[in-house]
């Protein structure tokens, strides 16, 4: 049986991946390495939780020596797009350098498989194509996007130098269960504010349109690509359609009519329009997503349960 390390496995996307594994029958043991165990979250029986910081080389070395991993899933990110450019040094020190250290540890302990969750919402920057393919020129406009792209390049370098097989998934904007951030993830934040009777600030006029993906569907992409033997590829993972923020607000107001918003000037580091072309993903596996309305309903149910 494989033993896999999930760095950042107690975060939003990590918990969705563990839920997917639990639902579909985990074929591996999983070690979650993260700063803290979220309150109220029960990990499945196949998960071993280890508290630690993946920037700590000694702790990471001990972890790799103890467990002898077959594959590493890198889900960790310690900064959010909106504020990443306010402290670029911190972004480099907390995201780029620890990822280099993680790959150094993989090299040392001869772990040759890495899956990295990148971002399709930030690495491309402002685009002119209606749907963006993986070979579209990347010109990120935030430190978050620049660091994610730099990590991608270093992963490709380590693959060439040290034969680490990688899979880079460029995600669109995820929402859904297990979300907890008060600053990142506009759909969950909007639903939360609607349920609390709070006014949400919209940066810009609300016409900005992006691709949103239900977080529970991401596990399907990860599992499908691994089972298909896909490696050394960078692949978009999204819904393949864009929704304007105003449309999302209207969809939420249809379910929660008291929801109120206020509009303020747009931020310079916000991508205004992005939709991922997912044809490469669909060519490699059967890619079917949850409808937006169904996913929104599930998100509202989740957020209601959290507030109760």
C-alpha positions, 0 to 999 in steps of 0.5 A: 500500500502506498504511503502519501504525504499531504503538505497542508492537508488540514487546509480547505483543499486538503480536507476536500481531498481527504473527504474524496479519498474517504468517500471513494475508498482510500487505497493508500495511507496518508500522513497530513503535515500541517501547522494545526489540526482544525477544530471540529474536524475528524480525520479519516482512519487512514490519516496520520496527522503530524503537527509541523511547518514544512519550512522546518528542514529538521522536522521535514527530514525526520518525517521523511525518515520515519515514513518512507513516502511514495508520493507528495501532495503539496497543497500548502500556501501561507498567503492570499492573493489580495495581500501577497504583494504587500509583503513580497519578501514574506511571500518568497520566504513562506512559500517559494523557499519551503517548496525548494526545501520540500523538493530537496527532501524528496531528492534526499529520500528518493521520493519521485512523485509530486503533485502541486496545486497551482493557480489558474486564477493568478498565474496567467494574469489579465488575458485576452482569450475567452478561454485560456489554455495551458500554453497561454503566456503567463504574466501574473500581476500579483506576488501570489501568482509570480510565486506560484509560477516560479514554483512551477518552473522549479518543479520542472527543473527538479524533474529534469535534474533529479527525475522527480515526476510531477503533476501541476494542476492550475486550479480556477477559483474553488469554493465549497465545504471546509472553507474557513478563510475570512479573506480568500474565496469570494463565494464562501465569504459572500454566503457567510456574510449573507447568512450573518446579515452583513454587507459585503464589499465588492472591489470594482463594479462586479463585472469581473468574471472568473471561472469557479470550481466546486472544491469537492470536484477537484479530488476527481481530477487528482484521482483520475489523472493519477490513475490514468498515469499522467505525469510531467504535465501542467493541467488546468482544472476548472469549470470551463465557464466564467461567471461575473461577480454580479451574477454570483451575487444575484444567484446568492440573493435568489436563495438569501434575499437579504444579502447586501453589497457595497461597491468600492474601487477595484484593486490593481492586483485583481485579475478582471477576467479569466476562464480556463480551457479544460480540454486537456483535462477532459482528453485525459479523463472523464471530467464531469463537474457539479452544477454551479447551483447545486454546488452553491446550495451545498456551500450554503448548507455547509456555511449554515451548519458552521454558524449554528 
